[in-house]
Structures are given as C-alpha cells and as structure tokens.
Amino acid sequence: MNRVASQHFGEIELNHGRDHNVAAKHELGGQTLELDLNINAHDHFDEAAMHKVDYRLRFLPELVDEVREMIAEELGQEGTSPQEYLNFHCSALKTETLQKIFGVQNRSQLTPDVFLKALKLGHVGIFPGQPERYFVLDFTLGAHFTDEVLVASADEDGVVDDEILWES
C-alpha cells in the first residue's frame, strides 16, 4: 500500500481503487472549518495530486476573500442567491435571534456588511478528480440557525465559478 503524508490530512492511501473520503479540521481566520478530501475510485490520485491539494489549500484565504466579495456584490442585485438567502433567513427574526446571530437589535441594522460578518465558511469539499469543481466552499449562518448554505466552487487553479448557489 502506497501512502503519502499530507500536512492537512495526515497519511493518505494512494490508488486504493475505491471511493474514499478523508475529513480534517482546519483553522482559518480564527474559525475552525471542516475539510473533506473526496477521492473517487477511478481518480488517478498519486503523490503529486496530494501535494497539489496541500499547495492549493495555502491559497484558501484568498479564495474565501474573493467569494466574499462576490457575495457582497450579489447582495445588492435582485434575484441572486445571496440576496434571497439573506431575505429568507432574516425577514422575520425575533430580536434575540438578531442579537445572537448578527449582533444587532433590529432588522434595520442588518446591513450587507453585518450579514457578511455573520456568514462563515464552515466546510470545504476538495475533489481532485474534478478539475472544474476542485474546491466547493459552503458558507453558513451557523448550523444551530440553519442547515442551508451558500455554495461557491473553484477550479483546480483557484478560479472561482461566477455562480453562487443556495443549497440545503
């Protein structure tokens, strides 16, 4: 059995011929998030592929910043997933929930900046066998509040797809 060491995932078995998912915790900007490395049975996953995953994760902060900028832009556009997510989750909140999630007392204080501050990256799926959807980033207002997320993806070169989705 060939194995390779990953700085994020520990020892990873190579070319194992079956679907494999390896989970890890990662610290980013003072927040802990989940990383999932998803290897399909038919993927050619070798030492170079593992090193590429570790290398690409070094640029995760920049990728997150880019996605946050896209979300901020879309919050001001009618009919976009981020705007609909904000409206759906924040339209009828009680004062205590506004305070707990967003740190504000009333709905009028819930600006796009306040919303963006509350929106956290909670999970990153990594799919080395899918170069066009290599990273899948899930942003949430918190699992204790909602199980729905805003999802952005980036290719193997870190280029973010221009569509942000709202998923359950």
NUDRENBA-396511 format. One line per field, with one value per residue: residue in three letters; y negated, x, z negated of N, C-alpha, C in turn; residue number from 1. Coordinates in steps of 0.001 Angstrom, whole numbers, plus 500000, padded with zeros to 6 digits. Layout:
residues N
r	(ALA,...) $
nnorth	(Y,...) $
neast	(X,...) $
nup	(Z,...) $
canorth	(Y,...) $
caeast	(X,...) $
caup	(Z,...) $
cnorth	(Y,...) $
ceast	(X,...) $
cup	(Z,...) $
k	(NUM,...) $
This chain:
residues 168
r	(MET,ASN,ARG,VAL,ALA,SER,GLN,HIS,PHE,GLY,GLU,ILE,GLU,LEU,ASN,HIS,GLY,ARG,ASP,HIS,ASN,VAL,ALA,ALA,LYS,HIS,GLU,LEU,GLY,GLY,GLN,THR,LEU,GLU,LEU,ASP,LEU,ASN,ILE,ASN,ALA,HIS,ASP,HIS,PHE,ASP,GLU,ALA,ALA,MET,HIS,LYS,VAL,ASP,TYR,ARG,LEU,ARG,PHE,LEU,PRO,GLU,LEU,VAL,ASP,GLU,VAL,ARG,GLU,MET,ILE,ALA,GLU,GLU,LEU,GLY,GLN,GLU,GLY,THR,SER,PRO,GLN,GLU,TYR,LEU,ASN,PHE,HIS,CYS,SER,ALA,LEU,LYS,THR,GLU,THR,LEU,GLN,LYS,ILE,PHE,GLY,VAL,GLN,ASN,ARG,SER,GLN,LEU,THR,PRO,ASP,VAL,PHE,LEU,LYS,ALA,LEU,LYS,LEU,GLY,HIS,VAL,GLY,ILE,PHE,PRO,GLY,GLN,PRO,GLU,ARG,TYR,PHE,VAL,LEU,ASP,PHE,THR,LEU,GLY,ALA,HIS,PHE,THR,ASP,GLU,VAL,LEU,VAL,ALA,SER,ALA,ASP,GLU,ASP,GLY,VAL,VAL,ASP,ASP,GLU,ILE,LEU,TRP,GLU,SER) $
nnorth	(501183,497903,494869,491408,488486,485837,482424,481456,483567,485786,489147,490501,492945,494082,494529,496534,497758,497515,495533,492805,490866,488335,486667,483572,481092,477563,474513,471253,467922,467636,469243,472534,474912,477488,479769,481778,484337,485758,488633,490343,493710,494115,492067,490801,490717,489645,489141,486606,485417,485271,483512,481271,480671,479924,477727,475986,475448,473616,471224,470779,468673,466387,467246,467479,464788,463718,464985,463948,461261,461531,462430,460166,458303,459499,459310,456881,457164,457870,460928,462723,465565,465061,462708,463611,465635,464122,462525,464536,465845,463800,462225,462400,462399,462728,460359,461367,463383,461945,460527,462622,463993,461944,459750,457378,455138,454635,455240,453213,452596,454603,454754,455303,455567,456367,458783,460191,460364,462123,464400,467390,469403,472754,475292,477097,478820,480955,481974,483716,485167,483772,481349,478951,478353,478288,477210,476856,474625,474049,471731,470493,469392,470565,473781,474183,472416,472606,475162,474655,473498,471165,471771,471901,472545,473494,473892,476168,474422,472413,470571,468918,469999,468214,468379,468403,470572,471516,473901,476833) $
neast	(500829,500702,501451,501082,502240,500273,500050,497647,495818,497016,498300,497731,496210,497212,495946,493876,491657,488966,486103,486854,486860,488282,488369,489148,490102,490479,492108,491130,491427,490839,488644,487322,487108,485654,487364,487033,488364,487734,487972,487524,486937,487907,489627,492835,494889,497711,500971,501778,499287,498277,500107,499491,496915,497512,499161,497386,495588,496969,496302,493734,492703,492740,491012,488615,488245,487795,485377,483715,483693,482291,479822,479095,478743,476575,474587,473420,471981,469008,467215,469361,471118,472544,471174,468494,468842,469625,467265,465324,466243,466320,464059,461926,462901,463212,464033,465955,467142,468216,470134,471739,472702,473535,474335,472910,470184,467738,465933,466468,469103,470474,472601,474200,476977,476928,475575,477450,479577,478542,478215,479801,482531,482115,482688,484748,484831,486944,487786,489765,489605,487919,488533,487230,485587,487018,487393,484824,483006,481282,479222,477794,475246,475375,475110,473398,471423,470550,470338,470940,473019,475234,476816,479897,482117,485385,487850,490621,492732,492119,490288,487349,484028,481442,478911,476966,475414,472394,471891,470502) $
nup	(500000,501001,499445,498632,497008,495829,495099,494217,494053,492917,493083,496227,498187,501346,504689,504204,505282,504575,503580,501490,498578,496763,493781,492167,489759,489956,489345,489936,490140,487404,487115,486960,489474,491508,493539,496381,498142,501124,502827,505718,506779,509329,509817,510643,508269,506974,505440,506326,506833,504230,503062,504569,503634,500947,501517,502910,500843,499376,500467,499736,497997,499718,501713,500275,499579,502135,502837,500839,501624,504029,503044,501592,503674,504986,503091,503434,505728,507374,507082,506847,505488,502972,502082,501891,499990,497752,497436,496988,494643,492802,492631,490750,488096,484572,481980,480145,481652,483803,482363,481368,483713,485498,483998,483755,482887,484204,487300,489178,488790,489938,492152,495382,494777,492082,492335,493948,492176,490290,491805,492236,493366,493365,494289,496553,499454,501231,504396,506104,508492,510100,511964,512732,510654,508253,505646,503265,501547,498586,497154,494162,491842,489496,488049,485947,486503,489200,491739,494269,496925,498568,501553,503182,505881,507057,509590,510317,510499,508828,509729,509302,509783,511423,510331,507475,505306,503553,501225,499587) $
canorth	(500000,496637,493801,490144,487596,484558,481526,481189,484777,486896,490185,490805,494102,493735,495503,497627,498418,497373,494176,492549,489522,488086,485416,482922,479756,476573,473201,470186,466648,467803,470142,473916,475396,478869,480070,483143,484748,486765,489326,491327,494957,494068,490945,491093,489923,490046,488233,485253,484909,484921,482292,480173,480328,479163,476456,475150,475026,472436,470053,470757,467347,465516,467778,467094,463345,463491,465407,462965,460087,461876,462441,458763,457711,460083,458896,455696,457467,458549,462286,463562,466497,464414,461794,464415,466304,463085,462189,465682,466151,462644,461380,462424,462820,462080,459522,462176,464093,460924,460246,463816,464322,460798,458732,456137,455127,454679,455599,452082,452584,455763,454293,456334,455779,457141,460129,460816,460665,463296,465536,468053,470588,473869,476566,477077,480116,480940,483054,483693,485783,482884,480109,477763,478159,478798,476752,476480,473898,473875,470626,470660,468501,471416,474996,474038,471494,473133,476190,474207,472848,470568,472608,471413,473526,473000,474963,476598,473297,471420,469621,469091,470008,466969,468629,468790,471306,471682,475320,477394) $
caeast	(500000,501418,500884,501794,501906,499667,500076,496274,495018,497783,498699,496679,496464,497158,495463,493287,490648,487594,485789,487483,486645,489115,487968,490134,489741,491451,491931,491215,490959,490302,487488,487600,486230,485849,487866,486755,489054,486890,488697,486703,487662,488521,490564,494267,495324,499067,501667,501724,497929,498155,500889,498749,495851,498133,499620,496215,494990,497703,495650,492336,492260,492486,489826,487486,488063,487200,483983,483020,483477,481218,478576,478784,478212,475278,473595,472759,471331,467711,467070,470551,471065,472867,470112,467345,469245,469522,465859,464615,466677,466351,462873,461014,463644,462952,465141,467019,467853,469031,471282,472594,473332,474110,474835,472149,468938,466547,466133,467015,470559,471025,473145,475006,478231,476610,475290,478711,480371,477940,478325,481091,482891,482052,483096,485362,484991,488022,487529,490897,489252,487014,489300,486383,484904,488061,487008,483437,483010,479957,479117,476593,474992,475549,474306,472361,470422,470020,471146,471096,474309,475591,477890,480709,483125,486539,488527,491904,493667,491637,489397,486013,482897,480707,477583,476864,474156,471786,471572,470165) $
caup	(500000,501045,498629,498710,495896,496164,493952,493787,493886,492354,494032,497198,499035,502769,505678,503435,506091,504066,503140,500199,498066,495589,493151,491303,489264,490406,488741,490928,489613,486063,487167,487335,490523,491904,494882,496829,499357,501755,503887,506403,507066,510661,509897,510555,507128,506625,504528,506890,506622,502811,502847,505180,502686,499851,502068,503194,499577,498898,501047,499319,497531,500866,502363,499429,499752,503455,502779,500011,502473,504966,502275,501286,504902,505301,502099,503958,507007,507244,507588,506710,504355,501693,501651,501488,498744,496717,497222,496423,493281,491913,492751,489604,486912,483291,481523,479527,482719,484477,481490,481282,484996,486200,483080,483902,482128,485056,488710,489930,488605,490641,493424,496050,494048,490873,492826,494379,490979,489655,492720,492015,494135,492424,494883,497875,500096,502227,505341,507043,509767,510824,512100,512873,509368,507359,504309,503050,500283,498004,496203,493347,490710,488322,488063,484921,487033,490465,492405,495646,497138,499847,502070,504292,506268,507793,510321,509754,510493,507883,510387,508738,510686,511224,509785,506063,505176,502242,501131,498278) $
cnorth	(498751,495609,492552,489288,486284,483682,481242,482447,485954,487877,490571,491998,493707,494884,496742,498318,498384,495916,493988,491092,489377,486712,484888,481597,478814,475233,472142,468925,466759,468706,471545,474328,476824,478920,481519,483372,485931,487366,490427,492545,494907,492891,491475,490182,490445,489003,486790,484629,484492,483645,481074,479726,479476,477787,475506,474647,473839,471146,469956,469389,466388,465944,467367,465599,463032,463863,464412,461680,460329,461863,461011,458072,458201,459720,457676,455921,458302,459957,463171,464468,465827,463480,462571,465155,465329,462785,463319,465889,464993,461817,461333,462890,462041,461330,460354,462957,463130,460638,461422,464070,463144,459704,457387,456278,455198,454878,454464,451989,453724,455361,455454,456603,456617,458595,460857,461184,461932,464561,466137,469206,471748,475162,476326,478514,479980,482192,483070,484313,484937,481512,478843,477437,478726,478459,476422,475900,473642,472790,470738,469556,469279,472588,474927,473162,472048,474232,475847,473378,472124,471295,471931,472499,472837,474183,475250,475490,472186,470349,469912,469040,468777,467159,469091,469383,471334,473137,475716,478496) $
ceast	(500875,500695,501735,501321,501356,499694,498685,495499,495762,498212,497512,497118,496271,496617,494860,492133,489228,487366,486332,487241,487462,488761,489093,489548,490856,491109,492121,490607,490318,489085,487953,486599,486592,486367,487512,487470,488286,487601,487803,487560,488414,489472,491993,494813,496675,499695,501618,500340,497730,498917,500179,497612,496426,498588,498446,495560,495732,497034,494166,491901,491927,491218,488566,487207,487381,485715,483169,482736,482348,479866,478146,478175,476794,474198,472809,472013,470077,467765,468294,470404,471448,471771,468884,467608,469116,468061,465095,464960,466516,465075,462010,461713,463226,464209,466278,467814,468722,470293,472264,473371,474118,474665,474145,470808,467678,466930,466758,468539,471247,471436,473882,476327,478024,476335,476584,479592,479856,478082,479722,481293,482939,482621,483715,485488,486049,487863,488635,490595,488311,487671,488450,485637,485794,487764,485525,483364,481579,479998,477783,476462,475084,474589,473182,471205,469755,470933,471351,472374,474341,476840,478571,481718,484235,487207,489894,492958,493225,490758,487975,484965,482048,479301,477683,475474,473685,471328,471236,471137) $
cup	(500000,500210,498818,497535,496437,494925,493413,493419,493275,493433,494916,498046,500495,503605,505038,504150,505544,503684,501727,499815,496795,495046,492268,490827,489677,489763,489822,490328,488245,485992,487545,488405,490866,493336,495185,498138,499925,502951,504439,506728,508392,510847,509891,509463,506668,505701,505024,506681,505166,502505,503442,504261,501562,500326,502282,501911,498965,499366,500682,498788,498675,501596,501590,499570,501087,503461,501947,500803,503472,504252,501979,502506,505173,504287,502575,505261,506782,507827,507485,505493,503035,501190,501174,500178,497573,496408,496544,494953,492306,491895,491497,488322,485676,482859,480946,480574,483511,483677,481497,482574,485568,485295,483228,483183,482987,486517,489521,489818,489358,492056,494115,495319,492794,491263,493202,493194,490285,490506,492624,492989,493148,492965,496253,498348,501178,503086,506395,508407,510605,510980,512198,511574,508256,505905,504299,501637,499814,496934,495471,492306,489403,488343,487026,485411,488296,490994,493875,495780,498482,500322,503249,504637,507060,508490,509707,509741,509542,508499,509918,509840,510399,510659,508337,505889,503727,502165,499697,497933) $
k	(1,2,3,4,5,6,7,8,9,10,11,12,13,14,15,16,17,18,19,20,21,22,23,24,25,26,27,28,29,30,31,32,33,34,35,36,37,38,39,40,41,42,43,44,45,46,47,48,49,50,51,52,53,54,55,56,57,58,59,60,61,62,63,64,65,66,67,68,69,70,71,72,73,74,75,76,77,78,79,80,81,82,83,84,85,86,87,88,89,90,91,92,93,94,95,96,97,98,99,100,101,102,103,104,105,106,107,108,109,110,111,112,113,114,115,116,117,118,119,120,121,122,123,124,125,126,127,128,129,130,131,132,133,134,135,136,137,138,139,140,141,142,143,144,145,146,147,148,149,150,151,152,153,154,155,156,157,158,159,160,161,162,163,164,165,166,167,168) $
